[in-house]
Amino acid sequence: MSKVYRIGIIGCGGIANGKHLPSLSKLENVELVAFCDIEEERAAEAKKQYGSGDAEIYTDYQELLKDESLDIVHVLTPNISHAEISIAALEAGKHVMCEKPMAKTAAEAQLMLEAAERTGKKLTIGYNNRFRQDSMYLKQLCEAGELGSIYFAKAHAIRRRAVPTWGVFLDEEKQGGGPLIDIGTHALDLTLWMMDNYQPKVVLGTTHHELSQRENAANAWGPWDPQKFSVEDSAFGMIVMQNGATIMLESSWALNSLDVDEAKCSLSGTEAGADMKNGLRINGEKFSRLYTNEIELSSGGVDFYEGQSENAPDVEMRKWIEAIDKDLEPVVTPKQALVVSQILEAIYESAHTGKAVYFDN
C-alpha cells in the first residue's frame, strides 16, 4: 500500500477553496490535516469541509510547521509572503506547492529555489494551465518536433473588463503588480514551456494605468475603488531569447478590446504553427498547399455514457503527489518558475525606466 501523505494548507481563501482543496480531496493517498489562515473562521470552515478527523487549525503558519507529521505544505497566501512561508516550510522538512507567481520578486524566487536545493525537498509552483487537455496535447506536438524550431510566439492574457475587486489584488505592496503578475504569468509560463526555452536575452516592457482611475466603471465583479487600484491595469512586453526567438506578452484586466483570451499562447515554428485562441489549431504547409487543422479533444466518453475526465487542477494535484511518491521531478520546476518571475520583473523595470533590460547569461 502506498504512503498516505499528510498535507497542511496555509491560506484558506479563494484559491484554496476554488482549486487546491476540492482537487486534493479527490485523492485517496492524501489527508488534509492542518489548516492555517490569519482569519481563524476561514481555517475552521476549511477543516469542517475537507479536514481529516484529527485535523488542526492555526492562525500562525510557524505553529503549523512545527507538526513533524506533515509531509507537504501548500502556500496559498498573497504574493508578498510566498517566499517567506515556502522557505520556512522547506527548511521544516516539508515538500511545498506554492501558488503562482513564485514570489513577489525575482530575488525572493531565487531564495526559494536555493532553499529547495539546500533541503532536498520538492518545490513546485501552481501553474495549473499546463494541465489542460489542449496544453498537454500541444506540448506533445512541440516535443515531437511537429512545429520545428519555434522562433515567434504570443502569450495572451487579455480581459475586457474583469478586474478582481476582492482581497489584495489591487494592492501593489502585497502583490507586486496587477494583471501582468496575476494572469500574464500564466500565459508566459505556458509559452516558455511550449518553446522549452528559458534563456532570455533582453526585455522591453510598458505598463498602463489608463482605466484604473475611473469611477463606477463597468466590471464583471462590480466597480473598483480607484483609490485602492495601485497596480497597472494593463502591461505589455517583448522578450527576445538568447537564440533570437521573440515572445510578445499581452496582459490586461481592463482593456477596450474584443480580442480577449486568457492563459493562451500562439506559436510560430519552422515547420508549423499553433494557437489556442479558438480551440486548438495547427497550421502549416504540405505538398505546396497551406493547411489548418482544428484539433478536437475528446473527454474520453462514448455514446450514451458521459465517462469521466479530470479538470486541470485535478491533474495538477495528482501529478504533484505522484512526483513526491515516485521521487520524480515536478511538472513545474522551480527553475522554470524563476525565469518567469525574472522576465515579469524585467517588464516592470523596463516600464519604469523606459529602457530595455538585458540579462547576463
C-alpha positions as CSV (number, residue, x, y, z in Angstrom):
1,M,0.0,0.0,0.0
2,S,1.4,3.4,-1.0
3,K,2.1,6.0,1.7
4,V,-0.7,8.4,2.7
5,Y,0.6,12.0,2.6
6,R,-0.4,14.4,5.3
7,I,-0.9,17.9,3.9
8,G,-1.1,21.3,5.6
9,I,-2.8,24.3,3.9
10,I,-1.5,27.8,4.6
11,G,-4.0,30.3,3.3
12,C,-7.7,29.2,3.2
13,G,-9.1,31.8,0.9
14,G,-10.4,31.7,-2.7
15,I,-7.6,29.8,-4.4
16,A,-7.6,27.2,-1.6
17,N,-11.4,26.6,-1.8
18,G,-11.7,27.0,-5.6
19,K,-8.8,24.8,-6.6
20,H,-6.5,23.1,-4.1
21,L,-8.9,21.7,-1.6
22,P,-11.5,20.2,-3.9
23,S,-8.8,18.6,-6.1
24,L,-6.7,17.3,-3.2
25,S,-9.8,15.8,-1.5
26,K,-10.4,13.5,-4.5
27,L,-7.0,11.8,-4.0
28,E,-7.1,8.6,-1.9
29,N,-3.5,8.8,-0.7
30,V,-3.6,12.2,0.9
31,E,-5.1,13.5,4.2
32,L,-5.8,17.2,4.8
33,V,-4.7,17.5,8.4
34,A,-3.8,21.2,9.0
35,F,-5.4,24.5,8.0
36,C,-3.9,27.9,8.7
37,D,-5.3,31.4,8.0
38,I,-5.0,34.8,9.7
39,E,-8.8,34.7,9.8
40,E,-9.5,31.7,12.1
41,E,-13.0,31.2,10.9
42,R,-11.8,30.5,7.4
43,A,-9.4,27.9,8.6
44,A,-12.2,26.3,10.7
45,E,-14.5,26.2,7.7
46,A,-11.9,24.6,5.5
47,K,-11.3,22.0,8.2
48,K,-15.0,21.3,8.5
49,Q,-15.4,20.7,4.8
50,Y,-12.2,19.0,3.9
51,G,-10.3,18.0,7.0
52,S,-9.4,14.6,8.4
53,G,-10.7,13.5,11.8
54,D,-7.5,14.7,13.5
55,A,-7.2,18.0,11.6
56,E,-5.9,21.1,13.4
57,I,-6.5,24.8,12.7
58,Y,-3.9,27.6,13.1
59,T,-3.6,31.3,12.7
60,D,0.2,31.3,12.7
61,Y,1.9,29.3,10.0
62,Q,5.0,28.8,12.1
63,E,3.0,26.8,14.6
64,L,1.6,24.6,11.8
65,L,5.2,23.9,10.6
66,K,6.1,22.5,14.0
67,D,3.9,19.5,13.2
68,E,6.6,16.9,12.3
69,S,3.9,14.5,10.9
70,L,3.2,16.9,7.9
71,D,4.7,15.7,4.6
72,I,3.5,18.5,2.3
73,V,2.5,22.2,2.6
74,H,0.6,24.3,0.1
75,V,1.3,28.0,0.3
76,L,-1.8,29.9,-0.8
77,T,-1.3,33.4,0.5
78,P,-0.7,36.8,-1.1
79,N,2.4,37.1,-3.2
80,I,4.3,39.1,-0.6
81,S,4.5,36.1,1.8
82,H,5.2,33.3,-0.8
83,A,8.9,33.2,-0.3
84,E,9.0,33.7,3.5
85,I,6.5,30.8,4.1
86,S,7.8,28.5,1.4
87,I,11.4,28.7,2.6
88,A,10.3,28.1,6.2
89,A,8.3,25.1,5.1
90,L,11.1,23.6,3.1
91,E,13.5,24.1,6.0
92,A,11.0,22.4,8.3
93,G,11.3,19.3,6.1
94,K,8.1,19.7,4.0
95,H,7.6,19.4,0.3
96,V,6.0,22.6,-1.0
97,M,3.5,23.6,-3.6
98,C,3.3,27.4,-3.8
99,E,0.6,29.2,-5.8
100,K,1.7,31.3,-8.8
101,P,3.6,33.6,-9.2
102,M,6.6,32.0,-7.5
103,A,7.2,35.2,-5.4
104,K,6.7,38.9,-5.4
105,T,10.2,39.5,-6.6
106,A,12.7,37.5,-8.6
107,A,15.3,37.8,-5.8
108,E,12.8,36.1,-3.4
109,A,12.1,33.4,-6.0
110,Q,15.8,32.7,-6.3
111,L,16.0,32.2,-2.5
112,M,13.1,29.7,-2.7
113,L,15.0,27.8,-5.4
114,E,18.1,27.7,-3.2
115,A,16.1,26.5,-0.2
116,A,14.7,23.6,-2.2
117,E,18.2,22.7,-3.4
118,R,19.6,23.0,0.1
119,T,17.0,20.9,1.8
120,G,16.4,18.3,-0.9
121,K,12.7,18.8,-0.7
122,K,10.5,19.2,-3.7
123,L,9.1,22.6,-4.7
124,T,6.6,23.4,-7.4
125,I,4.5,26.4,-8.4
126,G,0.8,26.4,-9.2
127,Y,0.8,26.9,-13.0
128,N,-2.3,24.8,-13.5
129,N,-2.9,25.8,-17.1
130,R,-0.2,23.4,-18.2
131,F,-2.5,20.6,-17.2
132,R,-5.4,21.5,-19.5
133,Q,-6.1,19.0,-22.3
134,D,-5.2,21.5,-25.1
135,S,-2.0,22.4,-23.3
136,M,-0.9,18.8,-22.8
137,Y,-1.6,17.9,-26.4
138,L,0.2,20.9,-27.8
139,K,3.2,20.2,-25.5
140,Q,3.3,16.7,-27.0
141,L,3.3,18.2,-30.6
142,C,6.1,20.5,-29.6
143,E,8.2,17.8,-28.1
144,A,7.7,15.6,-31.2
145,G,9.1,18.4,-33.3
146,E,5.8,18.9,-35.3
147,L,6.3,22.7,-35.1
148,G,10.0,22.6,-35.8
149,S,12.0,25.4,-34.1
150,I,9.6,27.9,-32.5
151,Y,11.0,31.4,-33.2
152,F,8.0,33.6,-32.6
153,A,5.2,33.4,-30.0
154,K,2.5,35.4,-28.4
155,A,1.4,35.0,-24.8
156,H,-2.3,36.1,-24.3
157,A,-3.8,37.3,-21.1
158,I,-6.4,39.9,-22.0
159,R,-9.7,40.6,-20.2
160,R,-12.0,43.3,-21.5
161,R,-13.4,44.2,-18.0
162,A,-12.7,41.7,-15.3
163,V,-10.8,43.4,-12.5
164,P,-10.7,41.3,-9.3
165,T,-12.1,43.7,-6.7
166,W,-11.7,41.4,-3.6
167,G,-8.7,40.5,-1.4
168,V,-5.4,42.3,-2.1
169,F,-5.3,42.0,-5.9
170,L,-5.2,45.8,-6.4
171,D,-2.5,46.3,-3.7
172,E,0.9,46.7,-5.2
173,E,2.7,46.4,-1.9
174,K,1.2,42.9,-1.2
175,Q,1.1,41.6,-4.8
176,G,3.9,43.3,-6.6
177,G,1.8,44.2,-9.6
178,G,-1.5,43.7,-11.3
179,P,-2.6,41.7,-14.4
180,L,1.0,41.1,-15.5
181,I,1.9,39.2,-12.4
182,D,-1.6,37.7,-11.9
183,I,-2.7,36.4,-15.3
184,G,0.2,37.4,-17.5
185,T,2.3,35.0,-15.5
186,H,0.1,32.0,-16.6
187,A,0.4,33.0,-20.3
188,L,4.1,33.4,-20.1
189,D,4.7,30.2,-18.3
190,L,2.7,28.3,-20.9
191,T,4.6,29.9,-23.8
192,L,8.0,29.3,-22.3
193,W,7.1,25.7,-21.6
194,M,5.9,25.0,-25.1
195,M,9.0,26.5,-26.6
196,D,11.2,24.8,-24.0
197,N,13.3,28.0,-24.0
198,Y,14.3,29.6,-20.7
199,Q,17.2,31.8,-21.7
200,P,16.0,35.4,-22.1
201,K,18.4,38.0,-23.6
202,V,16.6,41.3,-23.5
203,V,13.1,42.6,-22.4
204,L,11.3,45.7,-23.2
205,G,8.0,46.5,-21.5
206,T,5.3,49.0,-20.8
207,T,2.6,49.3,-18.1
208,H,-0.6,51.4,-18.2
209,H,-3.0,52.9,-15.7
210,E,-5.4,54.2,-18.3
211,L,-8.7,52.9,-16.9
212,S,-7.9,52.2,-13.3
213,Q,-8.8,55.6,-12.0
214,R,-12.3,55.7,-13.5
215,E,-15.3,55.9,-11.1
216,N,-18.2,53.4,-11.4
217,A,-16.6,51.6,-14.3
218,A,-18.3,48.6,-15.8
219,N,-16.7,45.4,-14.5
220,A,-17.5,41.7,-14.2
221,W,-17.2,41.9,-10.4
222,G,-18.6,45.3,-9.8
223,P,-16.9,48.7,-9.9
224,W,-13.5,49.0,-8.4
225,D,-12.3,51.7,-6.0
226,P,-9.8,53.9,-7.8
227,Q,-8.2,54.9,-4.5
228,K,-7.2,51.3,-3.9
229,F,-6.2,50.5,-7.5
230,S,-2.4,50.9,-7.1
231,V,-1.3,48.4,-9.7
232,E,-1.3,48.6,-13.5
233,D,-4.5,47.8,-15.5
234,S,-2.5,46.6,-18.5
235,A,1.1,45.6,-19.3
236,F,2.8,44.5,-22.4
237,G,6.3,43.1,-23.1
238,M,8.6,42.0,-25.9
239,I,11.0,39.3,-24.9
240,V,14.0,38.3,-27.1
241,M,15.6,35.0,-26.2
242,Q,19.3,34.2,-26.5
243,N,18.7,32.2,-29.7
244,G,16.8,35.1,-31.2
245,A,13.3,33.8,-30.6
246,T,10.8,36.5,-29.8
247,I,7.8,36.5,-27.5
248,M,5.1,39.2,-27.3
249,L,3.3,39.2,-24.0
250,E,0.0,41.0,-23.5
251,S,-1.9,41.2,-20.2
252,S,-4.8,43.3,-19.0
253,W,-7.7,43.2,-16.5
254,A,-9.4,46.1,-18.3
255,L,-8.9,46.9,-22.0
256,N,-11.1,48.3,-24.7
257,S,-10.7,45.2,-26.9
258,L,-12.9,42.3,-28.1
259,D,-9.8,40.2,-28.7
260,V,-9.9,38.6,-25.3
261,D,-8.1,35.4,-24.2
262,E,-6.5,34.2,-21.0
263,A,-3.7,31.7,-20.4
264,K,-3.3,31.0,-24.1
265,C,-0.4,31.1,-26.5
266,S,0.2,31.3,-30.2
267,L,3.3,29.7,-31.6
268,S,5.1,30.0,-35.0
269,G,7.8,27.4,-35.9
270,T,9.8,26.5,-38.9
271,E,7.6,23.5,-39.7
272,A,4.2,24.6,-38.5
273,G,2.3,27.0,-36.2
274,A,-0.3,26.6,-33.5
275,D,-2.7,28.7,-31.5
276,M,-5.2,28.2,-28.7
277,K,-7.4,31.2,-29.4
278,N,-10.4,29.3,-30.9
279,G,-9.8,25.8,-29.7
280,L,-6.5,24.2,-30.6
281,R,-5.5,24.9,-34.3
282,I,-2.4,23.8,-36.2
283,N,-1.4,25.5,-39.4
284,G,1.3,24.8,-41.9
285,E,2.2,23.8,-45.4
286,K,2.2,20.3,-47.1
287,F,2.6,19.4,-50.7
288,S,2.8,23.1,-51.6
289,R,-0.5,23.8,-50.0
290,L,-1.4,25.7,-46.8
291,Y,-3.5,23.8,-44.3
292,T,-5.3,24.5,-41.0
293,N,-6.3,21.6,-38.7
294,E,-8.7,22.1,-35.8
295,I,-7.9,19.6,-33.1
296,E,-10.9,18.1,-31.3
297,L,-10.0,16.9,-27.9
298,S,-12.4,14.2,-26.5
299,S,-13.2,13.9,-22.8
300,G,-12.9,10.1,-23.2
301,G,-16.6,9.3,-23.1
302,V,-18.6,7.1,-25.5
303,D,-22.1,7.2,-26.9
304,F,-24.8,7.2,-24.2
305,Y,-22.1,7.4,-21.5
306,E,-20.6,10.6,-20.3
307,G,-17.4,9.0,-19.0
308,Q,-15.1,10.7,-16.6
309,S,-12.4,13.3,-17.3
310,E,-10.1,15.2,-14.9
311,N,-10.1,19.0,-15.0
312,A,-6.7,20.8,-15.0
313,P,-6.5,21.3,-11.2
314,D,-7.3,17.6,-10.6
315,V,-4.5,16.6,-13.0
316,E,-2.1,19.1,-11.4
317,M,-2.7,17.8,-7.9
318,R,-2.4,14.2,-8.9
319,K,0.8,14.8,-10.8
320,W,2.3,16.7,-7.9
321,I,1.6,13.9,-5.4
322,E,2.9,11.3,-7.9
323,A,6.1,13.3,-8.2
324,I,6.6,13.1,-4.4
325,D,5.5,9.4,-4.2
326,K,7.7,8.3,-7.1
327,D,10.5,10.8,-6.5
328,L,10.1,12.4,-9.9
329,E,10.8,16.0,-11.0
330,P,7.6,18.1,-10.7
331,V,6.0,19.1,-14.0
332,V,6.5,22.7,-13.0
333,T,10.1,23.1,-11.8
334,P,11.3,25.9,-9.6
335,K,14.0,26.8,-12.1
336,Q,11.3,27.3,-14.8
337,A,9.1,29.4,-12.5
338,L,12.1,31.5,-11.5
339,V,12.7,32.5,-15.1
340,V,9.0,33.5,-15.4
341,S,9.4,35.8,-12.4
342,Q,12.7,37.2,-13.8
343,I,11.0,38.2,-17.1
344,L,7.9,39.7,-15.4
345,E,10.2,41.8,-13.1
346,A,12.2,42.9,-16.2
347,I,9.0,44.1,-17.9
348,Y,8.1,46.1,-14.8
349,E,11.6,47.5,-14.6
350,S,11.7,48.4,-18.3
351,A,8.3,50.2,-18.0
352,H,9.6,52.2,-15.0
353,T,12.9,53.2,-16.6
354,G,11.9,53.4,-20.2
355,K,14.9,51.2,-21.1
356,A,15.4,47.7,-22.2
357,V,16.6,45.2,-19.6
358,Y,19.4,42.9,-20.5
359,F,20.1,39.5,-18.9
360,D,23.5,38.2,-18.1
361,N,23.7,34.6,-19.3
